[in-house]
Amino acid sequence: MRIATGWTSPERWPAGMLPVAAGLAAFSTYLCMYAFRKPFSAGSYDGMTWLGIDYKVWLVMAQVLGYALSKLWGIRLVPELQTAHRARHILVLIGLSWIALLGFATLPPVAGIVCLFLNGIPLGMVWGLVFGFIEGRRATELMGAILASSFIFASGVVKGVGKAMLLAGVSQHWMPFLTGLVFIPPLLFSLHVISRMPPPDDADIAARAPRGQMDRAARKAFVRRFLPALVPVITLYVLLTVLRDFRENFDTEIFRELGLGSSATVFGEVDTPIGIGVLTMTALLCLVRDNMRALMLNHALIGGGLVCAGLATMAFVEHMLTPMAWMTFVGLGLYLAYVPLNCMYFERVMASFRVVGTASFVMYLADASGYLGSVAMLLIKQFGGLHLNWTEFFIRAVLLCSMAGIVLISLAAHWFRRHGRQNAHVPAPALFMMESTRV
């Protein structure tokens, strides 16, 4: 995978091209990972049940549970992995998930539920490894925005490929495995490119603090220091993860209930403008050099996304928006809130307070909580006596999340603003020394 020379080597790129090219390589890597995680949700598995529960609900719960366990393990493993082996780890993890999809294709349906659980376990650690290539740099917002937009584009792309296979006659159980096969060549190429990223230079370190491994003591010190802000932020992240995961797993059913279920392109038609909008607004944050100011703008962007999702949903309920427009605006709002929390937000926390370590740690702390919340949400939907279809459940969940989320992000913004002011008089090198001593 490592080639000494050639146009794929970042050392040979013009300096101004490096952030965009690295962001695109990270984007492509994570998009390809989605081809091993999400295609199964393009199927509806109509008429299939087990123990009286819809078969697709079992599949979603199994994979999300495996993914959540992976995030729990990732809290410790990802911050401690050697950076030189990231690309190799990513390839091994995705390969293991693909083997599980082969089991899903060939084993009986009940065993397929176990295979989806095994499929989710390795994939949960891929995000932190990919983000490790780009964090701690002056252009991290730009690269992170490009990477995080893969959440939006990837879901539509891989489910579009999966839906096209289904329409061509491929079985619902073989479709996920074959979709993964399509994305292996771009995955290998993307990993080759991103694995050649040079480490952060001196200017990056001065602007964003050094990045590296975090041992157990450093992780505990981080949580103790930022706990009053982490509680509302992680609570909000759980709500957003539940909604985002629900939308991705069951948008096939929602589109069908809205009368849009017969097209393989509907996913891309909705997700493409969302991706462009979110990418543009989040990438602009890289223009803000002051870390605390950028952190406060992250809070504003998250709050604005929550307002957008809530207002769009109320407008749809009042028949002021078409189903297509509603799915677009609600997706835009949710991702405007979700994407900053998944990378740029914690990157700026680390930089603002000169924390030595990796932002991947706190992301995995939030992610583990979020995906466990997704499992809980599905259990509530299935067994909580809520006799709602997928669309009605999604509407109520969006409205609840929007109202609660605005309160939560306001609390976090107040804490960071107050403590940021307390540290404002301390020069950056002194803060760096304080953090190095503390952890």
Residue pairs with C-beta under 8 A, 6 or more apart in sequence:
1 87
1 188
1 191
1 192
1 195
2 192
2 195
2 196
3 9
3 192
5 12
6 12
7 13
8 189
8 192
8 193
8 196
9 196
10 18
10 21
10 22
10 193
10 196
10 197
10 198
11 196
11 198
13 21
18 139
19 137
19 139
19 142
19 143
20 142
20 146
21 193
22 133
22 134
22 143
22 193
22 194
22 197
23 134
23 142
23 143
23 144
23 145
23 146
23 147
24 146
25 190
25 193
25 194
25 197
26 130
26 131
26 133
26 134
26 143
26 146
26 147
26 150
26 190
26 194
27 146
27 147
27 149
27 150
27 153
28 150
28 186
28 187
28 189
28 190
29 90
29 130
29 187
29 190
29 191
29 194
30 126
30 127
30 130
30 147
30 150
30 154
31 150
31 153
31 154
31 157
31 158
31 183
32 94
32 183
32 184
32 186
32 187
32 190
33 90
33 94
33 123
33 126
33 130
33 154
33 187
34 150
34 154
34 155
34 157
34 158
35 154
35 158
35 161
35 179
35 180
35 182
35 183
35 187
36 94
36 97
36 98
36 101
36 119
36 123
36 176
36 180
36 183
37 63
37 67
37 97
37 119
37 120
37 123
38 154
38 155
38 158
38 159
38 248
38 249
39 158
39 159
39 161
39 162
39 175
39 176
39 179
39 180
40 59
40 63
40 101
40 104
40 116
40 162
40 172
40 175
40 176
41 56
41 60
41 159
41 248
41 249
41 250
41 251
41 252
42 158
42 159
42 160
42 162
42 163
42 166
42 175
42 252
43 56
43 162
43 166
43 172
43 175
43 252
44 56
44 172
44 252
44 253
44 256
45 54
45 55
45 56
45 59
45 172
48 54
48 55
48 56
48 109
49 55
50 58
50 109
50 110
50 113
53 382
55 109
57 378
57 382
58 113
59 112
59 113
59 116
60 249
60 250
60 378
61 375
61 378
61 379
62 113
62 114
62 116
62 117
62 120
63 116
63 117
63 119
63 120
64 120
64 245
64 249
64 371
64 374
64 375
64 378
65 117
65 120
65 371
65 375
66 116
66 117
66 118
66 119
66 120
66 121
66 124
67 120
67 121
67 123
67 124
67 371
68 120
68 124
68 368
68 371
68 372
68 374
68 375
69 120
69 121
69 124
70 120
70 121
70 122
70 123
70 124
70 125
71 124
71 125
71 364
71 367
71 368
71 370
71 371
72 368
73 124
73 125
74 124
74 125
74 128
74 360
74 364
74 367
74 368
75 219
75 361
75 364
75 365
75 368
76 216
76 219
77 125
78 125
78 128
78 129
78 132
78 358
78 360
78 361
78 364
79 128
79 213
79 214
79 219
79 357
79 358
79 360
79 361
79 364
80 213
80 214
80 215
81 89
81 129
81 132
81 213
83 132
83 199
83 212
86 129
86 130
86 132
86 133
86 195
87 191
87 192
87 194
87 195
89 125
89 129
90 126
90 129
90 130
90 191
91 187
91 188
91 191
92 122
93 122
93 123
93 125
93 126
93 129
94 122
94 123
94 126
94 187
96 118
96 121
96 122
97 118
97 119
97 120
97 121
97 122
97 123
98 177
98 180
100 115
100 116
100 118
100 119
101 115
101 119
101 176
101 177
101 180
102 177
103 111
103 112
103 114
103 115
103 118
104 112
104 115
104 116
104 119
104 173
104 176
104 177
105 171
105 173
105 174
105 176
105 177
107 115
109 173
112 173
124 367
124 371
127 342
127 363
127 367
128 360
128 363
128 364
129 360
130 147
130 194
131 144
131 147
131 343
131 359
131 360
131 363
132 358
132 360
133 194
133 195
133 197
134 140
134 143
134 144
134 147
134 197
135 144
135 211
135 343
135 347
135 358
135 359
135 360
136 200
136 204
136 205
136 208
136 209
136 210
136 211
136 347
136 350
136 358
136 359
137 143
137 200
137 204
137 208
138 203
138 204
138 207
138 208
138 286
138 289
139 286
140 208
140 286
140 343
140 344
140 347
141 282
141 283
141 285
141 286
141 294
141 344
141 347
142 283
142 286
144 282
144 343
144 344
144 347
145 278
145 279
145 282
145 283
145 285
145 286
145 339
145 344
146 279
146 283
147 343
148 278
148 282
148 339
148 342
148 343
148 344
149 275
149 278
149 279
149 339
151 244
151 335
151 338
151 339
151 342
152 271
152 274
152 275
152 278
152 331
152 335
153 271
153 272
153 275
155 248
155 251
155 267
155 271
156 267
156 268
156 270
156 271
156 272
157 267
157 268
158 179
158 183
159 251
159 252
159 267
160 264
160 265
160 267
160 268
161 179
161 182
162 175
162 176
162 179
163 264
163 267
164 264
165 175
165 178
165 179
166 172
166 175
167 264
170 178
200 208
200 210
200 211
206 428
207 289
207 291
207 351
208 291
208 347
208 350
208 351
209 350
209 351
209 354
209 355
209 356
209 432
209 435
210 356
210 432
211 350
211 356
211 357
211 358
211 359
212 356
212 357
212 358
213 357
213 358
214 222
214 357
214 358
214 361
214 439
217 439
218 356
218 357
218 439
219 357
219 361
221 438
221 439
222 355
222 357
222 361
222 362
222 439
223 230
223 365
225 353
225 438
226 349
226 353
228 415
229 411
229 412
229 415
229 416
230 362
230 365
232 408
232 409
232 411
232 412
233 341
233 345
233 366
233 408
233 409
233 412
234 365
234 366
234 369
235 408
236 302
236 337
236 341
236 404
236 405
236 408
236 409
236 412
237 338
237 341
237 366
237 367
237 369
237 370
238 366
238 369
238 370
238 372
238 373
239 373
239 400
239 401
239 404
239 405
239 408
240 334
240 337
240 338
240 341
240 370
240 401
240 405
241 338
241 367
241 370
241 371
241 373
241 374
242 370
242 373
242 374
242 376
242 377
242 397
242 401
243 334
243 394
243 397
243 398
243 401
244 334
244 335
244 338
245 370
245 371
245 374
246 374
246 377
246 378
246 393
246 394
246 397
247 254
247 331
247 334
247 394
250 390
250 394
251 267
251 327
252 261
253 390
254 327
254 390
254 391
254 394
255 261
255 266
255 327
257 389
257 390
257 391
258 323
258 327
258 391
259 323
260 266
260 323
260 324
263 269
269 324
270 324
270 327
270 328
270 331
271 331
273 328
273 332
274 328
274 331
274 332
274 335
277 332
277 336
278 332
278 335
278 336
278 339
281 301
281 336
282 301
282 336
282 339
282 340
282 344
285 294
285 297
285 298
285 301
285 340
285 344
288 294
288 297
291 348
291 351
291 352
292 348
292 352
292 416
292 420
292 424
294 348
295 345
295 348
295 349
295 352
295 416
295 420
296 413
296 416
296 417
298 340
298 344
298 345
298 348
299 409
299 410
299 412
299 413
299 416
301 336
301 337
301 340
302 336
302 337
302 340
302 341
302 345
302 405
302 409
303 337
303 405
303 406
303 409
303 410
304 336
305 332
305 333
305 334
305 335
305 336
305 337
305 338
306 333
306 337
306 401
306 402
306 405
306 406
306 409
307 333
307 402
307 406
308 329
308 330
308 332
308 333
308 336
309 329
309 330
309 332
309 333
309 334
309 337
309 398
309 401
309 402
310 333
310 398
310 399
310 402
310 403
312 321
312 325
312 326
312 329
312 330
312 333
313 326
313 330
313 395
313 398
313 399
313 402
314 399
315 321
315 326
316 323
316 325
316 326
316 330
316 395
317 395
321 329
330 398
333 402
334 398
337 405
337 409
341 366
342 363
343 359
343 363
346 359
346 362
346 363
346 366
347 359
349 355
349 359
349 362
349 416
350 357
350 358
350 359
352 416
352 420
353 420
353 423
353 431
353 435
354 428
354 431
354 432
354 434
354 435
355 435
355 439
356 432
356 435
356 436
356 439
357 439
377 397
380 386
381 388
381 393
386 393
388 396
423 431
426 434
